[in-house]
Amino acid sequence: MKALSSVRYIASFALGLGLAGQVAAAELELRAATIGSQQGIQMAGLNALAAHVAEATNNSADIKLFHSGSLGDQVSNIEAIDTRLLDIATIETPITTIDEDMGILSLPYLFRDREHVSNVLSGEIGQELKDKLQKQGYRVIGFYEGGFRHITNNSHAIEKPEDLDGLRIRTPGSRQRVEMFNAYGANASPLPYPELYSALQTGVFDGQENPLVEVEASRFYEVQDYLSLSGHVYTVGFLLMNESRFQDLDASVQQALLEGGEQAFEATVNFGEQADQSVVELVKENGMEVNEVDTDTFIAASQPLWDSFTEGLSQEARDMVQRIADLP
Protein backbone atom coordinates (compact mmCIF):
# COMPACT_ATOMS: atom_id res chain seq x y z
CA MET A 1 0.00 0.00 0.00
CA LYS A 2 1.04 3.58 -0.66
CA ALA A 3 2.65 5.76 2.01
CA LEU A 4 0.84 8.94 3.01
CA SER A 5 2.07 11.59 0.61
CA SER A 6 1.34 14.77 2.55
CA VAL A 7 1.24 15.90 6.17
CA ARG A 8 -1.70 18.12 5.26
CA TYR A 9 -4.01 15.17 5.84
CA ILE A 10 -2.94 15.05 9.49
CA ALA A 11 -3.82 18.71 9.91
CA SER A 12 -7.23 18.28 8.29
CA PHE A 13 -7.84 15.18 10.38
CA ALA A 14 -7.11 17.11 13.57
CA LEU A 15 -9.45 19.87 12.44
CA GLY A 16 -12.12 17.30 11.65
CA LEU A 17 -11.88 15.91 15.15
CA GLY A 18 -12.52 19.36 16.50
CA LEU A 19 -15.57 19.78 14.27
CA ALA A 20 -17.01 16.48 15.37
CA GLY A 21 -18.03 17.84 18.78
CA GLN A 22 -17.86 16.37 22.24
CA VAL A 23 -19.63 13.07 22.92
CA ALA A 24 -19.28 10.36 25.51
CA ALA A 25 -16.46 8.03 24.57
CA ALA A 26 -17.32 4.47 23.52
CA GLU A 27 -14.99 1.55 24.19
CA LEU A 28 -14.08 1.62 20.50
CA GLU A 29 -14.24 4.63 18.21
CA LEU A 30 -13.86 4.25 14.46
CA ARG A 31 -13.52 7.15 12.03
CA ALA A 32 -15.31 7.21 8.67
CA ALA A 33 -14.93 9.91 6.01
CA THR A 34 -16.70 10.88 2.80
CA ILE A 35 -16.40 13.68 0.27
CA GLY A 36 -20.20 13.69 0.11
CA SER A 37 -22.31 16.42 1.68
CA GLN A 38 -24.01 16.01 5.04
CA GLN A 39 -27.36 15.48 3.31
CA GLY A 40 -25.97 13.40 0.44
CA ILE A 41 -26.25 9.78 -0.57
CA GLN A 42 -22.87 8.75 0.87
CA MET A 43 -23.85 10.05 4.30
CA ALA A 44 -27.14 8.17 4.05
CA GLY A 45 -25.06 5.01 3.80
CA LEU A 46 -22.64 5.95 6.55
CA ASN A 47 -25.47 6.91 8.89
CA ALA A 48 -27.06 3.49 8.34
CA LEU A 49 -23.71 1.80 8.97
CA ALA A 50 -23.03 3.78 12.15
CA ALA A 51 -26.53 3.23 13.53
CA HIS A 52 -26.34 -0.53 13.03
CA VAL A 53 -22.87 -0.84 14.57
CA ALA A 54 -23.96 1.14 17.63
CA GLU A 55 -27.08 -0.98 18.07
CA ALA A 56 -25.38 -4.32 17.40
CA THR A 57 -22.59 -3.60 19.90
CA ASN A 58 -24.80 -2.00 22.55
CA ASN A 59 -23.00 1.30 21.92
CA SER A 60 -19.60 -0.16 22.79
CA ALA A 61 -18.45 0.75 19.27
CA ASP A 62 -19.02 4.18 17.78
CA ILE A 63 -18.37 5.40 14.24
CA LYS A 64 -17.52 9.09 14.02
CA LEU A 65 -18.56 10.51 10.65
CA PHE A 66 -16.73 13.25 8.70
CA HIS A 67 -18.48 14.61 5.61
CA SER A 68 -17.95 17.17 2.84
CA GLY A 69 -14.31 16.23 2.33
CA SER A 70 -13.30 17.59 5.74
CA LEU A 71 -10.63 14.87 5.91
CA GLY A 72 -9.49 15.26 2.31
CA ASP A 73 -10.42 13.87 -1.09
CA GLN A 74 -10.89 10.19 -1.89
CA VAL A 75 -7.26 9.59 -2.86
CA SER A 76 -5.96 11.07 0.38
CA ASN A 77 -8.59 9.07 2.28
CA ILE A 78 -7.20 5.87 0.74
CA GLU A 79 -3.71 6.92 1.81
CA ALA A 80 -4.99 7.58 5.33
CA ILE A 81 -6.56 4.11 5.41
CA ASP A 82 -3.18 2.71 4.38
CA THR A 83 -1.51 4.32 7.38
CA ARG A 84 -4.49 3.69 9.70
CA LEU A 85 -5.08 7.38 10.34
CA LEU A 86 -8.59 6.69 9.03
CA ASP A 87 -10.69 3.57 9.51
CA ILE A 88 -13.39 3.73 6.82
CA ALA A 89 -13.92 5.82 3.68
CA THR A 90 -16.43 6.02 0.85
CA ILE A 91 -14.48 5.41 -2.36
CA GLU A 92 -15.82 5.53 -5.90
CA THR A 93 -13.83 6.01 -9.14
CA PRO A 94 -10.46 6.36 -7.31
CA ILE A 95 -10.75 2.67 -6.40
CA THR A 96 -8.82 2.21 -9.65
CA THR A 97 -5.72 3.65 -7.94
CA ILE A 98 -5.71 0.41 -5.96
CA ASP A 99 -6.67 -1.93 -8.78
CA GLU A 100 -7.10 -0.80 -12.39
CA ASP A 101 -9.43 -3.72 -13.07
CA MET A 102 -12.10 -1.95 -10.99
CA GLY A 103 -12.43 0.46 -13.91
CA ILE A 104 -14.78 -1.97 -15.63
CA LEU A 105 -17.50 -0.84 -13.23
CA SER A 106 -17.51 2.59 -14.89
CA LEU A 107 -18.09 1.31 -18.42
CA PRO A 108 -20.96 3.19 -20.09
CA TYR A 109 -24.27 1.35 -19.95
CA LEU A 110 -22.77 -1.67 -18.21
CA PHE A 111 -25.59 -1.63 -15.64
CA ARG A 112 -29.17 -1.60 -16.90
CA ASP A 113 -31.06 -0.78 -13.71
CA ARG A 114 -30.85 -1.12 -9.92
CA GLU A 115 -32.05 -4.72 -9.97
CA HIS A 116 -29.18 -5.58 -12.29
CA VAL A 117 -26.74 -3.74 -9.99
CA SER A 118 -28.03 -5.66 -6.97
CA ASN A 119 -27.72 -9.00 -8.77
CA VAL A 120 -24.10 -8.20 -9.61
CA LEU A 121 -22.94 -6.82 -6.27
CA SER A 122 -24.81 -9.23 -4.00
CA GLY A 123 -23.70 -12.30 -5.91
CA GLU A 124 -20.57 -14.10 -7.01
CA ILE A 125 -19.11 -11.14 -8.89
CA GLY A 126 -19.50 -8.81 -5.93
CA GLN A 127 -17.65 -11.29 -3.73
CA GLU A 128 -14.87 -11.60 -6.30
CA LEU A 129 -14.44 -7.82 -6.30
CA LYS A 130 -14.17 -7.87 -2.51
CA ASP A 131 -11.69 -10.76 -2.58
CA LYS A 132 -9.56 -9.00 -5.18
CA LEU A 133 -9.22 -5.91 -2.99
CA GLN A 134 -8.69 -7.98 0.15
CA LYS A 135 -5.62 -9.57 -1.44
CA GLN A 136 -4.21 -6.04 -1.74
CA GLY A 137 -4.79 -5.20 1.91
CA TYR A 138 -8.27 -3.70 1.89
CA ARG A 139 -11.54 -4.88 3.36
CA VAL A 140 -14.74 -3.93 1.56
CA ILE A 141 -17.29 -3.87 4.36
CA GLY A 142 -20.01 -3.07 1.87
CA PHE A 143 -20.98 -1.45 -1.40
CA TYR A 144 -23.13 1.64 -1.77
CA GLU A 145 -24.94 3.43 -4.55
CA GLY A 146 -23.34 6.50 -6.05
CA GLY A 147 -26.19 6.73 -8.53
CA PHE A 148 -26.89 6.73 -12.25
CA ARG A 149 -25.30 9.73 -13.93
CA HIS A 150 -27.25 12.13 -16.15
CA ILE A 151 -26.43 15.13 -18.34
CA THR A 152 -27.31 18.78 -17.73
CA ASN A 153 -26.52 21.71 -20.00
CA ASN A 154 -27.50 25.26 -20.94
CA SER A 155 -27.92 24.87 -24.70
CA HIS A 156 -30.61 22.35 -25.63
CA ALA A 157 -32.16 19.00 -24.76
CA ILE A 158 -29.87 16.02 -25.35
CA GLU A 159 -31.67 13.11 -27.00
CA LYS A 160 -28.89 11.45 -29.02
CA PRO A 161 -25.08 11.51 -28.80
CA GLU A 162 -24.84 13.92 -31.74
CA ASP A 163 -26.76 16.49 -29.69
CA LEU A 164 -23.60 16.82 -27.58
CA ASP A 165 -21.56 17.92 -30.58
CA GLY A 166 -19.32 20.82 -29.61
CA LEU A 167 -20.74 21.28 -26.11
CA ARG A 168 -18.18 21.96 -23.40
CA ILE A 169 -18.91 19.26 -20.83
CA ARG A 170 -17.20 19.00 -17.47
CA THR A 171 -16.33 15.48 -16.36
CA PRO A 172 -14.49 14.04 -13.35
CA GLY A 173 -10.77 13.42 -13.73
CA SER A 174 -11.40 9.96 -15.15
CA ARG A 175 -9.70 9.36 -18.52
CA GLN A 176 -12.54 7.04 -19.46
CA ARG A 177 -15.21 9.67 -18.84
CA VAL A 178 -13.40 12.32 -20.85
CA GLU A 179 -12.87 9.96 -23.78
CA MET A 180 -16.46 8.77 -23.59
CA PHE A 181 -17.96 12.25 -23.94
CA ASN A 182 -15.46 13.20 -26.61
CA ALA A 183 -16.54 10.10 -28.53
CA TYR A 184 -20.13 11.31 -28.25
CA GLY A 185 -18.99 14.56 -29.90
CA ALA A 186 -18.64 16.81 -26.88
CA ASN A 187 -15.61 18.88 -25.95
CA ALA A 188 -15.03 17.27 -22.56
CA SER A 189 -12.46 18.12 -19.92
CA PRO A 190 -12.10 17.60 -16.16
CA LEU A 191 -12.46 20.23 -13.45
CA PRO A 192 -12.32 19.92 -9.64
CA TYR A 193 -15.85 19.48 -8.35
CA PRO A 194 -15.81 22.48 -5.96
CA GLU A 195 -15.19 24.75 -8.97
CA LEU A 196 -18.01 23.33 -11.09
CA TYR A 197 -20.94 25.52 -10.04
CA SER A 198 -19.01 28.71 -10.78
CA ALA A 199 -17.76 27.31 -14.10
CA LEU A 200 -21.32 26.57 -15.18
CA GLN A 201 -22.55 29.93 -13.94
CA THR A 202 -19.91 31.87 -15.88
CA GLY A 203 -20.18 29.76 -19.03
CA VAL A 204 -16.75 28.17 -18.85
CA PHE A 205 -18.63 24.90 -19.34
CA ASP A 206 -21.96 24.38 -21.10
CA GLY A 207 -22.86 21.34 -19.06
CA GLN A 208 -21.84 18.49 -16.79
CA GLU A 209 -22.82 14.94 -15.81
CA ASN A 210 -23.65 13.71 -12.32
CA PRO A 211 -26.20 11.67 -10.37
CA LEU A 212 -29.49 13.42 -9.63
CA VAL A 213 -28.63 13.64 -5.95
CA GLU A 214 -25.69 15.89 -6.86
CA VAL A 215 -27.83 18.03 -9.16
CA GLU A 216 -29.92 18.78 -6.08
CA ALA A 217 -27.14 19.00 -3.49
CA SER A 218 -25.03 21.37 -5.59
CA ARG A 219 -28.06 23.33 -6.86
CA PHE A 220 -27.08 22.93 -10.50
CA TYR A 221 -30.69 23.68 -11.40
CA GLU A 222 -29.85 27.32 -10.66
CA VAL A 223 -27.28 27.48 -13.46
CA GLN A 224 -28.49 24.86 -15.95
CA ASP A 225 -31.55 24.79 -18.21
CA TYR A 226 -31.79 21.18 -19.43
CA LEU A 227 -31.66 17.82 -17.67
CA SER A 228 -31.38 14.79 -19.97
CA LEU A 229 -31.92 11.46 -18.23
CA SER A 230 -29.16 9.47 -19.90
CA GLY A 231 -28.17 7.14 -17.04
CA HIS A 232 -24.92 6.55 -18.92
CA VAL A 233 -22.86 5.33 -15.96
CA TYR A 234 -23.78 3.81 -12.61
CA THR A 235 -21.35 4.72 -9.85
CA VAL A 236 -20.49 1.79 -7.58
CA GLY A 237 -19.23 2.94 -4.19
CA PHE A 238 -16.99 0.97 -1.81
CA LEU A 239 -17.03 1.22 1.99
CA LEU A 240 -13.32 0.63 2.34
CA MET A 241 -11.22 -0.31 5.37
CA ASN A 242 -7.65 -1.39 6.02
CA GLU A 243 -7.68 -5.21 6.19
CA SER A 244 -5.20 -5.39 9.07
CA ARG A 245 -7.26 -2.84 11.01
CA PHE A 246 -10.37 -4.93 10.37
CA GLN A 247 -8.62 -8.07 11.62
CA ASP A 248 -7.61 -6.27 14.81
CA LEU A 249 -11.26 -5.85 15.78
CA ASP A 250 -13.30 -8.26 17.86
CA ALA A 251 -15.34 -10.74 15.86
CA SER A 252 -18.57 -9.15 17.08
CA VAL A 253 -17.51 -5.74 15.76
CA GLN A 254 -16.41 -7.27 12.45
CA GLN A 255 -19.82 -8.89 12.08
CA ALA A 256 -21.58 -5.64 12.97
CA LEU A 257 -19.57 -3.78 10.33
CA LEU A 258 -20.37 -6.32 7.61
CA GLU A 259 -24.06 -6.31 8.51
CA GLY A 260 -23.98 -2.52 8.60
CA GLY A 261 -22.39 -2.52 5.16
CA GLU A 262 -25.40 -4.38 3.79
CA GLN A 263 -27.73 -1.86 5.41
CA ALA A 264 -25.67 0.99 3.96
CA PHE A 265 -26.23 -0.40 0.47
CA GLU A 266 -29.98 -0.63 1.04
CA ALA A 267 -30.09 2.89 2.47
CA THR A 268 -28.28 4.41 -0.50
CA VAL A 269 -30.40 2.53 -3.03
CA ASN A 270 -33.54 3.81 -1.31
CA PHE A 271 -32.05 7.30 -1.27
CA GLY A 272 -31.30 7.10 -4.99
CA GLU A 273 -34.75 5.77 -5.87
CA GLN A 274 -36.43 8.60 -4.00
CA ALA A 275 -34.14 11.14 -5.66
CA ASP A 276 -35.14 9.86 -9.09
CA GLN A 277 -38.59 11.26 -8.44
CA SER A 278 -38.06 14.15 -6.05
CA VAL A 279 -35.12 15.75 -7.88
CA VAL A 280 -36.88 15.66 -11.24
CA GLU A 281 -39.86 17.41 -9.67
CA LEU A 282 -37.57 19.92 -7.95
CA VAL A 283 -35.65 20.92 -11.07
CA LYS A 284 -38.86 21.27 -13.07
CA GLU A 285 -40.22 23.59 -10.40
CA ASN A 286 -37.04 25.63 -10.79
CA GLY A 287 -37.45 25.98 -14.53
CA MET A 288 -35.37 23.14 -15.96
CA GLU A 289 -36.63 21.19 -18.95
CA VAL A 290 -36.36 17.42 -18.39
CA ASN A 291 -36.27 14.81 -21.15
CA GLU A 292 -35.57 11.13 -21.73
CA VAL A 293 -32.79 10.22 -24.16
CA ASP A 294 -32.75 7.71 -27.01
CA THR A 295 -30.91 5.11 -24.96
CA ASP A 296 -30.34 2.76 -27.90
CA THR A 297 -28.30 5.36 -29.77
CA PHE A 298 -26.18 6.06 -26.70
CA ILE A 299 -25.59 2.34 -26.13
CA ALA A 300 -24.57 1.90 -29.76
CA ALA A 301 -22.12 4.79 -29.50
CA SER A 302 -20.74 3.36 -26.25
CA GLN A 303 -20.09 -0.23 -27.29
CA PRO A 304 -16.82 0.48 -29.18
CA LEU A 305 -15.51 2.16 -26.04
CA TRP A 306 -15.69 -1.07 -24.06
CA ASP A 307 -12.76 -2.56 -25.97
CA SER A 308 -10.58 0.54 -25.68
CA PHE A 309 -11.39 1.06 -22.00
CA THR A 310 -10.60 -2.55 -21.06
CA GLU A 311 -7.37 -2.70 -23.07
CA GLY A 312 -4.51 -3.41 -20.70
CA LEU A 313 -6.74 -4.86 -17.99
CA SER A 314 -6.50 -8.48 -16.91
CA GLN A 315 -8.29 -11.19 -18.86
CA GLU A 316 -10.25 -11.87 -15.68
CA ALA A 317 -11.58 -8.30 -15.74
CA ARG A 318 -12.47 -8.44 -19.42
CA ASP A 319 -14.31 -11.71 -18.88
CA MET A 320 -16.12 -10.16 -15.92
CA VAL A 321 -17.55 -7.46 -18.16
CA GLN A 322 -19.38 -10.08 -20.20
CA ARG A 323 -20.45 -11.93 -17.06
CA ILE A 324 -21.96 -8.71 -15.71
CA ALA A 325 -23.72 -8.00 -19.00
CA ASP A 326 -25.15 -11.54 -19.05
CA LEU A 327 -26.73 -11.32 -15.59
CA PRO A 328 -30.46 -10.52 -15.40
C-alpha positions in Angstrom: 0.0 0.0 0.0 1.0 3.6 -0.7 2.6 5.8 2.0 0.8 8.9 3.0 2.1 11.6 0.6 1.3 14.8 2.6 1.2 15.9 6.2 -1.7 18.1 5.3 -4.0 15.2 5.8 -2.9 15.0 9.5 -3.8 18.7 9.9 -7.2 18.3 8.3 -7.8 15.2 10.4 -7.1 17.1 13.6 -9.5 19.9 12.4 -12.1 17.3 11.7 -11.9 15.9 15.2 -12.5 19.4 16.5 -15.6 19.8 14.3 -17.0 16.5 15.4 -18.0 17.8 18.8 -17.9 16.4 22.2 -19.6 13.1 22.9 -19.3 10.4 25.5 -16.5 8.0 24.6 -17.3 4.5 23.5 -15.0 1.5 24.2 -14.1 1.6 20.5 -14.2 4.6 18.2 -13.9 4.3 14.5 -13.5 7.2 12.0 -15.3 7.2 8.7 -14.9 9.9 6.0 -16.7 10.9 2.8 -16.4 13.7 0.3 -20.2 13.7 0.1 -22.3 16.4 1.7 -24.0 16.0 5.0 -27.4 15.5 3.3 -26.0 13.4 0.4 -26.2 9.8 -0.6 -22.9 8.7 0.9 -23.9 10.0 4.3 -27.1 8.2 4.1 -25.1 5.0 3.8 -22.6 6.0 6.5 -25.5 6.9 8.9 -27.1 3.5 8.3 -23.7 1.8 9.0 -23.0 3.8 12.1 -26.5 3.2 13.5 -26.3 -0.5 13.0 -22.9 -0.8 14.6 -24.0 1.1 17.6 -27.1 -1.0 18.1 -25.4 -4.3 17.4 -22.6 -3.6 19.9 -24.8 -2.0 22.6 -23.0 1.3 21.9 -19.6 -0.2 22.8 -18.4 0.8 19.3 -19.0 4.2 17.8 -18.4 5.4 14.2 -17.5 9.1 14.0 -18.6 10.5 10.6 -16.7 13.2 8.7 -18.5 14.6 5.6 -17.9 17.2 2.8 -14.3 16.2 2.3 -13.3 17.6 5.7 -10.6 14.9 5.9 -9.5 15.3 2.3 -10.4 13.9 -1.1 -10.9 10.2 -1.9 -7.3 9.6 -2.9 -6.0 11.1 0.4 -8.6 9.1 2.3 -7.2 5.9 0.7 -3.7 6.9 1.8 -5.0 7.6 5.3 -6.6 4.1 5.4 -3.2 2.7 4.4 -1.5 4.3 7.4 -4.5 3.7 9.7 -5.1 7.4 10.3 -8.6 6.7 9.0 -10.7 3.6 9.5 -13.4 3.7 6.8 -13.9 5.8 3.7 -16.4 6.0 0.9 -14.5 5.4 -2.4 -15.8 5.5 -5.9 -13.8 6.0 -9.1 -10.5 6.4 -7.3 -10.7 2.7 -6.4 -8.8 2.2 -9.7 -5.7 3.7 -7.9 -5.7 0.4 -6.0 -6.7 -1.9 -8.8 -7.1 -0.8 -12.4 -9.4 -3.7 -13.1 -12.1 -2.0 -11.0 -12.4 0.5 -13.9 -14.8 -2.0 -15.6 -17.5 -0.8 -13.2 -17.5 2.6 -14.9 -18.1 1.3 -18.4 -21.0 3.2 -20.1 -24.3 1.3 -20.0 -22.8 -1.7 -18.2 -25.6 -1.6 -15.6 -29.2 -1.6 -16.9 -31.1 -0.8 -13.7 -30.8 -1.1 -9.9 -32.1 -4.7 -10.0 -29.2 -5.6 -12.3 -26.7 -3.7 -10.0 -28.0 -5.7 -7.0 -27.7 -9.0 -8.8 -24.1 -8.2 -9.6 -22.9 -6.8 -6.3 -24.8 -9.2 -4.0 -23.7 -12.3 -5.9 -20.6 -14.1 -7.0 -19.1 -11.1 -8.9 -19.5 -8.8 -5.9 -17.7 -11.3 -3.7 -14.9 -11.6 -6.3 -14.4 -7.8 -6.3 -14.2 -7.9 -2.5 -11.7 -10.8 -2.6 -9.6 -9.0 -5.2 -9.2 -5.9 -3.0 -8.7 -8.0 0.2 -5.6 -9.6 -1.4 -4.2 -6.0 -1.7 -4.8 -5.2 1.9 -8.3 -3.7 1.9 -11.5 -4.9 3.4 -14.7 -3.9 1.6 -17.3 -3.9 4.4 -20.0 -3.1 1.9 -21.0 -1.4 -1.4 -23.1 1.6 -1.8 -24.9 3.4 -4.6 -23.3 6.5 -6.1 -26.2 6.7 -8.5 -26.9 6.7 -12.2 -25.3 9.7 -13.9 -27.3 12.1 -16.2 -26.4 15.1 -18.3 -27.3 18.8 -17.7 -26.5 21.7 -20.0 -27.5 25.3 -20.9 -27.9 24.9 -24.7 -30.6 22.4 -25.6 -32.2 19.0 -24.8 -29.9 16.0 -25.4 -31.7 13.1 -27.0 -28.9 11.5 -29.0 -25.1 11.5 -28.8 -24.8 13.9 -31.7 -26.8 16.5 -29.7 -23.6 16.8 -27.6 -21.6 17.9 -30.6 -19.3 20.8 -29.6 -20.7 21.3 -26.1 -18.2 22.0 -23.4 -18.9 19.3 -20.8 -17.2 19.0 -17.5 -16.3 15.5 -16.4 -14.5 14.0 -13.3 -10.8 13.4 -13.7 -11.4 10.0 -15.2 -9.7 9.4 -18.5 -12.5 7.0 -19.5 -15.2 9.7 -18.8 -13.4 12.3 -20.8 -12.9 10.0 -23.8 -16.5 8.8 -23.6 -18.0 12.2 -23.9 -15.5 13.2 -26.6 -16.5 10.1 -28.5 -20.1 11.3 -28.3 -19.0 14.6 -29.9 -18.6 16.8 -26.9 -15.6 18.9 -26.0 -15.0 17.3 -22.6 -12.5 18.1 -19.9 -12.1 17.6 -16.2 -12.5 20.2 -13.4 -12.3 19.9 -9.6 -15.8 19.5 -8.3 -15.8 22.5 -6.0 -15.2 24.8 -9.0 -18.0 23.3 -11.1 -20.9 25.5 -10.0 -19.0 28.7 -10.8 -17.8 27.3 -14.1 -21.3 26.6 -15.2 -22.5 29.9 -13.9 -19.9 31.9 -15.9 -20.2 29.8 -19.0 -16.7 28.2 -18.9 -18.6 24.9 -19.3 -22.0 24.4 -21.1 -22.9 21.3 -19.1 -21.8 18.5 -16.8 -22.8 14.9 -15.8 -23.6 13.7 -12.3 -26.2 11.7 -10.4 -29.5 13.4 -9.6 -28.6 13.6 -5.9 -25.7 15.9 -6.9 -27.8 18.0 -9.2 -29.9 18.8 -6.1 -27.1 19.0 -3.5 -25.0 21.4 -5.6 -28.1 23.3 -6.9 -27.1 22.9 -10.5 -30.7 23.7 -11.4 -29.9 27.3 -10.7 -27.3 27.5 -13.5 -28.5 24.9 -16.0 -31.6 24.8 -18.2 -31.8 21.2 -19.4 -31.7 17.8 -17.7 -31.4 14.8 -20.0 -31.9 11.5 -18.2 -29.2 9.5 -19.9 -28.2 7.1 -17.0 -24.9 6.5 -18.9 -22.9 5.3 -16.0 -23.8 3.8 -12.6 -21.3 4.7 -9.9 -20.5 1.8 -7.6 -19.2 2.9 -4.2 -17.0 1.0 -1.8 -17.0 1.2 2.0 -13.3 0.6 2.3 -11.2 -0.3 5.4 -7.6 -1.4 6.0 -7.7 -5.2 6.2 -5.2 -5.4 9.1 -7.3 -2.8 11.0 -10.4 -4.9 10.4 -8.6 -8.1 11.6 -7.6 -6.3 14.8 -11.3 -5.8 15.8 -13.3 -8.3 17.9 -15.3 -10.7 15.9 -18.6 -9.1 17.1 -17.5 -5.7 15.8 -16.4 -7.3 12.5 -19.8 -8.9 12.1 -21.6 -5.6 13.0 -19.6 -3.8 10.3 -20.4 -6.3 7.6 -24.1 -6.3 8.5 -24.0 -2.5 8.6 -22.4 -2.5 5.2 -25.4 -4.4 3.8 -27.7 -1.9 5.4 -25.7 1.0 4.0 -26.2 -0.4 0.5 -30.0 -0.6 1.0 -30.1 2.9 2.5 -28.3 4.4 -0.5 -30.4 2.5 -3.0 -33.5 3.8 -1.3 -32.0 7.3 -1.3 -31.3 7.1 -5.0 -34.8 5.8 -5.9 -36.4 8.6 -4.0 -34.1 11.1 -5.7 -35.1 9.9 -9.1 -38.6 11.3 -8.4 -38.1 14.2 -6.1 -35.1 15.7 -7.9 -36.9 15.7 -11.2 -39.9 17.4 -9.7 -37.6 19.9 -8.0 -35.7 20.9 -11.1 -38.9 21.3 -13.1 -40.2 23.6 -10.4 -37.0 25.6 -10.8 -37.4 26.0 -14.5 -35.4 23.1 -16.0 -36.6 21.2 -19.0 -36.4 17.4 -18.4 -36.3 14.8 -21.2 -35.6 11.1 -21.7 -32.8 10.2 -24.2 -32.8 7.7 -27.0 -30.9 5.1 -25.0 -30.3 2.8 -27.9 -28.3 5.4 -29.8 -26.2 6.1 -26.7 -25.6 2.3 -26.1 -24.6 1.9 -29.8 -22.1 4.8 -29.5 -20.7 3.4 -26.2 -20.1 -0.2 -27.3 -16.8 0.5 -29.2 -15.5 2.2 -26.0 -15.7 -1.1 -24.1 -12.8 -2.6 -26.0 -10.6 0.5 -25.7 -11.4 1.1 -22.0 -10.6 -2.6 -21.1 -7.4 -2.7 -23.1 -4.5 -3.4 -20.7 -6.7 -4.9 -18.0 -6.5 -8.5 -16.9 -8.3 -11.2 -18.9 -10.3 -11.9 -15.7 -11.6 -8.3 -15.7 -12.5 -8.4 -19.4 -14.3 -11.7 -18.9 -16.1 -10.2 -15.9 -17.5 -7.5 -18.2 -19.4 -10.1 -20.2 -20.4 -11.9 -17.1 -22.0 -8.7 -15.7 -23.7 -8.0 -19.0 -25.2 -11.5 -19.1 -26.7 -11.3 -15.6 -30.5 -10.5 -15.4 
